[in-house]
Amino acid sequence: MASTRSPAGRLFDFLVANPHQVRLATWLRLERGRTEREPEGLGASVRRKIEALAEAQAAKRVAAEFTAEDLLAFTLALATAWVPASPTAPADPTPDQLDTRRTAVVEAVRRLTS
């Protein structure tokens, strides 16, 4: 299995275990602009992640070819591409398929940030 230390791998694992989160996030994006309500803490969470990425870029631990905002968006997109709630994923993936996809997600994010 790919590194358990990888944030992208941990996110992938969380979304596989909690596929409703992808559906809720998709619904939130569909409703964006129609309401001023946002899930509690979402904005602060996103800002913390962007700040952490920017700090890692400034310390040269993460590549700076993309903005911190871009890296967060790309990581989220990659991590959600193969979870069961995604339209691109098989409806009932096997453990081996999930492990292969997780490894691919982790490697793709590693290449983006290296």
C-alpha positions, -999 to +999 in steps of 0.1 A: +000+000+000+012+035-007+025+056+021+001+062+050+019+095+056+007+110+024-021+136+029-035+126-005-036+089+005-052+097+038-078+118+020-085+090-005-089+065+024-113+089+042-134+094+011-136+057+003-147+050+038-171+080+037-185+083+002-213+105+013-187+133+018-181+134-020-219+137-026-222+164+000-193+184-015-207+180-050-241+193-038-224+222-020-207+232-053-240+230-071-257+253-046-228+278-044-240+313-049-276+304-041-271+306-004-247+325+019-245+295+042-214+274+042-207+243+063-193+254+097-155+256+095-151+249+058-137+283+049-112+282+078-102+247+069-095+256+033-075+286+044-054+266+068-046+241+041-036+268+016-015+285+042+003+253+051+010+246+014+023+282+009+045+278+039+058+245+026+065+262-008+083+290+009+105+265+028+111+247-005+095+214+008+069+217-019+074+228-055+062+263-064+053+257-101+016+260-091+000+282-065-010+268-032-046+272-042-040+252-074-022+224-055-051+221-030-076+220-059-056+194-078-051+172-048-088+173-040-096+164-076-071+136-078-082+122-044-119+121-054-114+108-089-116+071-080-138+070-049-170+050-052-192+082-053-173+094-084-188+089-118-154+077-131-150+049-106-164+014-107-195+010-085-181-017-063-142-016-065-122-045-052-096-039-025-069-044-051-085-018-074-087+007-045-051+001-035-040+006-072-060+038-074-047+050-040-011+044-052-018+064-084-033+093-065-004+095-041+021+093-069+003+120-090+003+144-060+039+136-052+048+145-088+028+177-086+045+188-054+081+176-061 
